[in-house]
């Protein structure tokens, strides 16, 4: 007898369809699994047999051939357990096969027959809906995550017997709840807590409005980390479509808990500087998303970027430009979304005190050059904005009054993005306006000033385009359809690492240009 059940396996953040076929043959009792199963899948025959027996079912001693199609796709994880168990029971005539052709079964089985939570339930459910399957069953532990899958009828189960009785129409299975679709956006990190860094606050607002990658350069204690952690609080709240994408990525990485869903918003990721290139970009076996994909739609903060491994940060160059992370292996080529706002921080020198008046820098020029050379010029070129932070004036920390709140800044950022969309900018990296298109919105005086700035700073062609795009964002913040000279002037000061002198201690810490 032959039985067929639909399931899927994760590769990156995408779920690939898997058809579980069971054939009961003649001969000595045995259990053969074919279809490129990895260790956890091969071991499922032990878990499944024990779960079936402890659920009160008795299988005939037959020779079982289990095929996982397609045969050339390696199957990972234990999420196939439930589908394998139901296929076995159906082949033995212990479970109704009537509805199996239109549904998806996912879940890891314990030896008692209980269902354990799986990784990437939302990715599986979205793929099932794309395959036009009508229903799905997932473990009850994935209830909150499954609530985001609105395009398919999703049921949750606690054990194997519940699923069998539901298929036999003996009892109903509860539907996935809707508690997870009302996330909270409250945050304890607010821009009103930032004192004494008005120029940096302005730079973050511009970066948030135009999704510009930003490099913060300043001494220890200048507030680089504090500012980066508050950047997500001024980004517009994600739409429901963006939330689903963020939840799908987090679920595929196994980082989506009930608490994480309740506070689901734009992610903030701050990997340690010892992270490998696989941890940053993605990879492994099986392939999993890296930090830049986990930060998709939010902020990726690289603190002390010169201390990261050279291969790890250089791997970001293509990803920052294209907005996707591509992991190529012998058998697979996986493309994962990767459009975070990248924020990097570094000191002006190894000790961090270069250019300060209160502390003396003891670093030699050779040490300073070696420290800065850890971040290559092509990588620096990928950052739209370079911002120099001065040491914080201690007295400003005790000054009365508080700065603007994140809500106030976010409203301006949202208005700027809406203005950009109204004039034809879709707002993603794939649709970034070309230099010629941006130049058409600038007057002759602005373009002349831009040419002078490019010559003075020694900008590359990419740096020239970055200044123009940042100027366009500054104009959007003012709801100005044209790029004016003062927009170019402010945008040019955000390229401090492009200055021909290469000396950070000589960089002026001027406040952003304000039109008269």
C-alpha positions as CSV (number, residue, x, y, z in Angstrom):
1,X,0.0,0.0,0.0
2,X,1.2,3.5,-0.8
3,X,0.5,6.7,1.1
4,X,1.5,10.3,0.3
5,X,1.8,13.3,2.6
6,X,2.9,16.9,2.0
7,X,5.6,18.6,4.1
8,X,8.6,20.9,3.6
9,X,12.2,21.6,4.6
10,X,14.0,24.8,5.3
11,X,16.9,26.2,3.2
12,X,18.0,29.6,4.3
13,X,14.7,31.4,5.0
14,X,12.7,29.6,2.3
15,X,10.7,26.3,2.8
16,X,11.1,23.9,-0.1
17,X,8.3,21.3,-0.7
18,X,8.9,17.7,0.3
19,X,6.5,14.8,-0.6
20,X,6.6,12.0,1.9
21,X,5.8,8.7,0.3
22,X,5.5,5.4,2.2
23,X,5.4,2.0,0.5
24,X,4.7,-1.2,2.4
25,X,6.5,-4.1,0.7
26,X,6.9,-7.8,1.2
27,X,9.9,-9.4,2.8
28,X,11.5,-9.1,6.2
29,X,10.4,-6.2,8.4
30,X,12.6,-3.2,8.0
31,X,12.6,0.6,7.5
32,X,14.5,2.2,4.6
33,X,14.6,6.0,4.1
34,X,15.7,7.4,0.7
35,X,15.8,10.9,-0.7
36,X,19.0,12.5,0.8
37,X,18.0,12.5,4.5
38,X,20.6,14.0,6.9
39,X,21.2,12.6,10.4
40,X,18.1,14.0,12.2
41,X,15.8,12.8,9.4
42,X,17.4,9.3,9.3
43,X,16.9,9.1,13.1
44,X,13.2,9.9,12.7
45,X,12.3,6.2,12.1
46,X,13.2,5.6,15.7
47,X,11.3,8.5,17.1
48,X,8.3,7.9,14.8
49,X,8.0,4.2,15.7
50,X,8.1,4.9,19.4
51,X,5.6,7.8,19.1
52,X,3.2,5.7,17.2
53,X,3.3,2.9,19.7
54,X,3.0,5.2,22.7
55,X,0.0,6.9,21.0
56,X,-1.9,3.6,21.1
57,X,-1.4,2.4,17.5
58,X,0.1,-0.9,16.4
59,X,1.9,-1.3,13.1
60,X,2.2,-4.5,11.2
61,X,5.7,-6.0,10.8
62,X,6.2,-5.0,7.2
63,X,9.1,-3.8,5.1
64,X,8.7,0.0,4.9
65,X,10.3,2.1,2.1
66,X,10.1,5.8,2.9
67,X,10.9,8.2,0.0
68,X,11.4,12.0,0.5
69,X,10.9,13.7,-2.8
70,X,12.5,15.5,-4.6
71,X,15.4,13.1,-4.3
72,X,18.2,15.6,-5.1
73,X,17.3,18.0,-2.2
74,X,18.9,17.3,1.1
75,X,16.3,17.1,3.9
76,X,17.2,18.7,7.2
77,X,15.7,18.9,10.7
78,X,13.0,17.0,12.5
79,X,10.0,18.9,11.2
80,X,9.2,16.0,8.9
81,X,8.4,13.6,11.8
82,X,4.6,14.3,11.9
83,X,4.3,13.8,8.1
84,X,6.3,10.6,8.2
85,X,4.1,9.3,11.1
86,X,0.8,10.1,9.4
87,X,2.1,8.6,6.1
88,X,3.0,5.4,8.0
89,X,-0.4,5.2,9.7
90,X,-2.3,5.9,6.5
91,X,-0.4,3.2,4.6
92,X,-1.3,0.7,7.4
93,X,-5.0,1.8,7.2
94,X,-4.9,3.4,10.7
95,X,-5.6,7.0,9.5
96,X,-7.9,8.4,6.9
97,X,-6.1,9.5,3.7
98,X,-9.0,11.6,2.3
99,X,-7.7,15.0,3.1
100,X,-3.9,14.4,2.9
101,X,-3.6,15.6,-0.7
102,X,-4.6,19.2,0.2
103,X,-2.7,19.8,3.4
104,X,0.7,20.3,5.0
105,X,1.9,18.5,8.1
106,X,4.8,19.8,10.3
107,X,6.1,18.8,13.7
108,X,8.8,17.1,15.6
109,X,7.6,14.0,17.6
110,X,8.8,13.0,21.0
111,X,8.9,9.4,22.0
112,X,5.5,9.9,23.8
113,X,3.8,11.2,20.7
114,X,3.8,14.8,21.8
115,X,4.6,17.5,19.2
116,X,7.6,19.8,19.8
117,X,8.0,23.3,18.3
118,X,9.8,23.6,15.0
119,X,12.0,26.3,13.4
120,X,10.6,28.5,10.7
121,X,6.9,27.6,10.9
122,X,5.9,30.8,9.2
123,X,8.2,30.2,6.3
124,X,6.7,26.7,5.9
125,X,3.1,28.1,6.0
126,X,3.8,30.9,3.5
127,X,5.3,28.3,1.1
128,X,2.3,26.0,1.6
129,X,-0.1,28.9,0.7
130,X,2.0,29.6,-2.4
131,X,1.6,25.9,-3.4
132,X,-2.2,26.4,-3.1
133,X,-2.5,23.9,-0.2
134,X,-5.8,24.5,1.8
135,X,-4.8,23.6,5.3
136,X,-1.8,22.9,7.6
137,X,-1.1,21.4,11.0
138,X,1.7,22.7,13.2
139,X,2.7,22.1,16.8
140,X,0.7,24.2,19.4
141,X,4.1,25.7,20.5
142,X,4.2,27.5,17.1
143,X,0.7,29.0,17.7
144,X,1.8,32.6,17.9
145,X,4.1,32.4,14.9
146,X,1.4,30.6,12.8
147,X,-1.0,33.5,13.5
148,X,0.8,35.6,10.9
149,X,0.0,33.1,8.1
150,X,-3.4,34.5,7.0
151,X,-3.5,32.9,3.6
152,X,-3.9,29.3,4.8
153,X,-6.2,27.5,7.3
154,X,-3.8,26.7,10.1
155,X,-4.5,24.2,12.9
156,X,-2.4,23.5,16.0
157,X,-2.0,20.2,17.7
158,X,-0.3,19.0,20.9
159,X,0.2,15.3,20.0
160,X,0.0,12.7,17.2
161,X,-3.3,11.2,18.3
162,X,-5.1,14.6,18.1
163,X,-4.0,14.9,14.4
164,X,-5.1,11.3,13.6
165,X,-8.5,11.8,15.2
166,X,-8.9,15.2,13.3
167,X,-8.1,13.5,10.0
168,X,-10.6,10.8,10.9
169,X,-13.2,13.5,11.6
170,X,-13.6,12.3,15.2
171,X,-12.7,15.6,16.8
172,X,-11.8,19.2,15.8
173,X,-8.4,20.7,16.0
174,X,-8.1,24.3,17.2
175,X,-7.2,27.0,14.8
176,X,-4.1,29.2,15.2
177,X,-4.8,32.2,17.4
178,X,-4.6,35.8,16.2
179,X,-2.8,37.1,19.3
180,X,0.5,37.5,17.4
181,X,-0.7,40.0,14.8
182,X,-0.9,43.1,17.2
183,X,2.7,43.8,18.0
184,X,3.8,46.5,20.4
185,X,6.2,49.2,19.3
186,X,7.1,50.6,22.7
187,X,10.8,51.1,23.4
188,X,12.8,52.2,26.3
189,X,15.5,53.7,24.1
190,X,14.4,57.2,23.2
191,X,16.2,60.0,21.5
192,X,15.3,62.5,24.2
193,X,18.0,60.8,26.4
194,X,20.8,62.0,24.0
195,X,22.5,65.2,25.3
196,X,25.4,67.1,23.7
197,X,25.4,65.5,20.2
198,X,23.1,67.7,18.2
199,X,25.0,67.2,15.0
200,X,24.9,63.4,15.4
201,X,21.2,63.5,16.1
202,X,20.6,65.4,12.9
203,X,22.8,62.9,11.0
204,X,20.7,60.0,12.4
205,X,17.5,61.7,11.3
206,X,18.9,62.1,7.7
207,X,20.1,58.4,7.7
208,X,16.7,57.2,8.9
209,X,14.8,59.3,6.3
210,X,16.8,58.0,3.4
211,X,17.9,54.6,4.7
212,X,21.6,55.7,4.4
213,X,24.3,53.5,5.9
214,X,26.3,55.6,8.4
215,X,29.8,55.5,10.0
216,X,30.2,57.1,13.4
217,X,33.8,58.1,14.3
218,X,34.6,59.4,17.8
219,X,36.4,58.8,21.1
220,X,35.3,56.3,23.7
221,X,32.2,57.6,25.6
222,X,31.1,60.0,22.8
223,X,27.8,58.2,22.6
224,X,28.2,56.1,19.4
225,X,26.5,53.0,20.8
226,X,23.8,55.0,22.5
227,X,22.9,56.7,19.3
228,X,23.0,53.5,17.3
229,X,20.6,51.8,19.7
230,X,18.1,54.6,19.4
231,X,18.1,54.6,15.6
232,X,15.3,52.0,15.4
233,X,13.1,54.2,17.5
234,X,13.0,56.9,14.8
235,X,12.4,54.5,11.9
236,X,8.8,54.4,10.7
237,X,6.8,51.5,12.2
238,X,6.9,48.5,9.8
239,X,3.8,47.7,7.8
240,X,2.0,44.3,8.2
241,X,3.8,43.0,5.1
242,X,7.2,44.0,6.6
243,X,6.3,42.4,9.9
244,X,5.6,39.1,8.2
245,X,8.9,39.3,6.4
246,X,10.7,40.1,9.7
247,X,8.9,37.4,11.5
248,X,9.7,34.9,8.8
249,X,13.4,35.6,9.0
250,X,13.5,35.4,12.8
251,X,11.5,32.2,12.7
252,X,13.8,30.6,10.2
253,X,16.7,31.4,12.5
254,X,14.9,29.9,15.5
255,X,14.8,33.3,17.3
256,X,11.0,33.9,17.3
257,X,9.6,33.2,20.7
258,X,6.2,34.4,22.1
259,X,7.9,37.3,23.9
260,X,9.7,38.2,20.7
261,X,6.4,38.2,18.7
262,X,4.7,40.4,21.3
263,X,7.3,43.1,20.9
264,X,7.9,42.5,17.2
265,X,9.2,45.6,15.4
266,X,12.2,46.6,13.5
267,X,15.2,44.4,14.6
268,X,18.4,45.7,16.1
269,X,21.4,43.4,15.7
270,X,24.8,44.0,17.2
271,X,27.1,41.1,16.6
272,X,30.4,40.7,18.5
273,X,33.5,41.6,16.6
274,X,34.7,38.0,16.8
275,X,31.8,36.9,14.5
276,X,32.8,35.0,11.4
277,X,31.9,35.8,7.8
278,X,29.3,33.0,7.9
279,X,27.7,34.5,11.1
280,X,27.6,37.9,9.4
281,X,26.4,37.0,5.9
282,X,24.9,33.6,6.4
283,X,25.8,30.0,5.5
284,X,26.5,26.8,7.3
285,X,25.0,23.4,6.9
286,X,22.1,23.6,6.7
287,X,22.2,27.2,5.4
288,X,20.9,29.7,7.9
289,X,20.5,33.5,7.7
290,X,23.4,35.7,9.0
291,X,23.3,38.9,11.0
292,X,22.7,41.1,8.0
293,X,19.6,39.1,7.1
294,X,18.4,39.0,10.7
295,X,18.6,42.8,10.8
296,X,16.6,43.1,7.6
297,X,14.2,46.1,7.9
298,X,16.0,47.3,11.0
299,X,19.5,48.2,12.1
300,X,22.8,46.3,11.9
301,X,25.3,47.8,14.3
302,X,29.0,47.0,13.9
303,X,30.7,48.4,17.0
304,X,34.5,48.8,16.7
305,X,34.4,47.8,13.1
306,X,38.2,47.7,12.7
307,X,38.3,44.8,15.2
308,X,36.1,42.6,13.0
309,X,37.7,40.0,10.9
310,X,38.6,41.4,7.5
311,X,36.7,38.7,5.6
312,X,33.6,39.2,7.6
313,X,33.2,42.9,7.0
314,X,34.5,42.8,3.4
315,X,31.8,40.3,2.7
316,X,29.3,43.1,3.4
317,X,30.3,45.2,0.4
318,X,28.1,43.5,-2.2
319,X,25.3,43.0,0.3
320,X,25.2,46.6,1.3
321,X,25.0,47.7,-2.3
322,X,22.4,45.1,-3.6
323,X,20.3,44.6,-0.5
324,X,20.5,40.7,-0.7
325,X,22.8,38.1,0.8
326,X,23.7,35.4,-1.7
327,X,25.2,32.2,-0.3
328,X,26.5,29.9,-3.0
329,X,27.4,26.3,-2.3
330,X,28.0,23.2,-4.5
331,X,24.4,22.0,-4.3
332,X,22.5,25.2,-3.6
333,X,22.5,28.9,-4.3
334,X,20.4,30.7,-1.6
335,X,19.4,34.4,-1.8
336,X,18.1,36.0,1.4
337,X,16.8,39.6,1.9
338,X,19.3,41.9,3.6
339,X,18.4,45.5,3.6
340,X,19.2,46.8,7.1
341,X,20.4,50.2,7.9
342,X,24.1,49.5,8.6
343,X,25.7,51.6,11.4
344,X,29.4,51.2,12.1
345,X,31.4,52.8,14.8
346,X,35.2,53.3,15.2
347,X,37.7,55.3,17.2
348,X,39.9,57.9,15.5
349,X,43.0,55.8,16.7
350,X,43.7,52.6,18.7
351,X,43.5,54.4,22.0
352,X,40.6,56.6,20.9
353,X,42.0,60.0,22.1
354,X,43.4,61.4,18.9
355,X,42.5,65.1,18.6
356,X,41.2,65.5,22.2
357,X,42.4,68.3,24.4
358,X,41.7,66.7,27.7
359,X,43.6,63.4,27.0
360,X,46.8,62.8,25.2
361,X,47.0,60.3,22.4
362,X,50.0,58.0,22.7
363,X,49.6,56.2,19.4
364,X,52.4,56.4,16.8
365,X,51.5,57.3,13.2
366,X,52.2,53.7,12.2
367,X,49.7,52.3,14.7
368,X,47.1,54.8,13.6
369,X,47.6,54.0,9.9
370,X,47.5,50.2,10.7
371,X,44.3,50.7,12.7
372,X,42.5,52.7,10.0
373,X,43.7,50.4,7.2
374,X,41.6,47.5,8.7
375,X,38.6,49.1,7.1
376,X,39.3,49.2,3.4
377,X,38.5,52.2,1.1
378,X,35.9,50.3,-1.0
379,X,34.0,49.3,2.2
380,X,34.1,53.0,3.5
381,X,32.7,54.0,0.1
382,X,29.6,51.9,0.8
383,X,28.7,54.1,3.8
384,X,26.7,57.0,2.6
385,X,27.5,59.1,5.7
386,X,30.7,59.5,7.8
387,X,30.0,61.5,11.0
388,X,32.6,62.7,13.4
389,X,31.5,62.8,17.0
390,X,33.4,65.1,19.5
391,X,33.9,64.2,23.1
392,X,30.8,64.9,25.2
393,X,30.8,68.0,27.3
394,X,30.1,66.7,30.8
395,X,28.2,69.8,31.8
396,X,25.7,69.2,29.0
397,X,24.7,65.9,30.7
398,X,23.4,67.8,33.7
399,X,21.8,70.6,31.7
400,X,18.1,71.1,32.3
401,X,15.5,70.0,29.7
402,X,15.5,67.1,27.3
403,X,15.9,66.8,23.6
404,X,13.2,65.9,21.1
405,X,11.6,62.6,21.6
406,X,11.8,59.7,19.1
407,X,8.1,60.1,18.3
408,X,8.7,63.7,17.1
409,X,11.7,62.8,15.0
410,X,9.9,59.7,13.6
411,X,7.1,61.9,12.4
412,X,9.5,64.0,10.3
413,X,11.2,60.8,9.0
414,X,7.9,59.4,8.0
415,X,6.9,62.6,6.3
416,X,10.2,62.7,4.3
417,X,9.7,59.1,3.1
418,X,6.1,59.9,2.0
419,X,7.3,62.9,0.1
420,X,10.0,60.8,-1.6
421,X,7.4,58.2,-2.6
422,X,5.1,60.9,-3.9
423,X,7.9,62.2,-6.2
424,X,8.5,58.7,-7.5
425,X,11.2,57.1,-5.2
426,X,10.1,53.6,-4.1
427,X,12.4,53.7,-1.2
428,X,14.4,50.5,-1.6
429,X,17.9,49.9,-2.8
430,X,16.9,48.2,-6.0
431,X,15.1,51.4,-7.1
432,X,17.6,54.0,-5.9
433,X,17.5,56.9,-8.3
434,X,20.4,57.3,-10.7
435,X,22.9,60.2,-10.5
436,X,21.5,61.6,-13.7
437,X,17.9,61.5,-12.3
438,X,19.0,63.1,-9.1
439,X,21.0,65.8,-10.9
440,X,17.9,66.8,-12.8
441,X,16.3,67.9,-9.5
442,X,19.3,70.0,-8.6
443,X,19.9,73.6,-9.8
444,X,23.1,74.8,-11.4
445,X,24.4,76.4,-8.2
446,X,24.0,73.1,-6.3
447,X,25.8,71.1,-9.0
448,X,28.6,73.6,-9.1
449,X,29.0,73.3,-5.3
450,X,28.9,69.5,-5.6
451,X,31.7,69.5,-8.2
452,X,33.8,71.7,-5.9
453,X,33.2,69.4,-2.9
454,X,34.1,66.4,-5.0
455,X,37.4,67.9,-6.0
456,X,38.2,69.1,-2.5
457,X,37.4,65.8,-0.8
458,X,38.7,63.6,-3.6
459,X,35.4,61.7,-3.9
460,X,35.1,58.6,-6.0
461,X,32.2,58.2,-8.4
462,X,30.4,56.3,-5.8
463,X,31.1,58.9,-3.2
464,X,29.8,61.6,-5.6
465,X,26.6,59.7,-5.9
466,X,26.3,59.2,-2.1
467,X,26.6,63.0,-1.5
468,X,23.9,63.6,-4.1
469,X,21.5,61.0,-2.6
470,X,22.0,62.3,0.9
471,X,21.4,65.8,-0.3
472,X,18.2,64.5,-1.9
473,X,17.1,63.1,1.4
474,X,17.8,66.4,3.2
475,X,15.6,68.1,0.6
476,X,12.9,65.5,1.2
477,X,13.0,66.4,5.0
478,X,12.2,70.0,4.0
479,X,9.6,68.8,1.5
480,X,11.6,70.6,-1.2
481,X,11.3,69.2,-4.7
482,X,14.7,70.7,-5.7
483,X,18.2,70.1,-4.3
484,X,19.5,73.5,-3.1
485,X,23.1,74.5,-2.4
486,X,22.6,74.2,1.4
487,X,21.5,70.6,0.9
488,X,24.8,69.8,-0.9
489,X,26.8,71.7,1.8
490,X,25.3,69.6,4.6
491,X,25.6,66.3,2.7
492,X,29.2,67.0,1.8
493,X,30.2,67.4,5.5
494,X,29.0,63.8,6.1
495,X,32.0,62.5,4.0
496,X,34.7,63.3,6.6
497,X,36.7,60.1,5.8
498,X,37.0,61.1,2.2
499,X,39.0,64.2,3.0
500,X,42.3,64.2,1.2
501,X,44.2,64.9,4.4
502,X,43.0,61.7,5.9
503,X,43.3,63.2,9.3
504,X,40.3,62.8,11.6
505,X,41.7,65.0,14.3
506,X,41.5,68.0,11.9
507,X,37.9,67.3,10.9
508,X,35.7,70.3,11.9
509,X,32.7,69.4,14.1
510,X,30.3,71.9,12.6
511,X,26.6,71.7,13.1
512,X,24.5,70.9,10.0
513,X,24.0,73.8,7.7
514,X,20.8,75.6,8.3
515,X,19.3,77.9,5.6
516,X,18.8,81.5,6.5
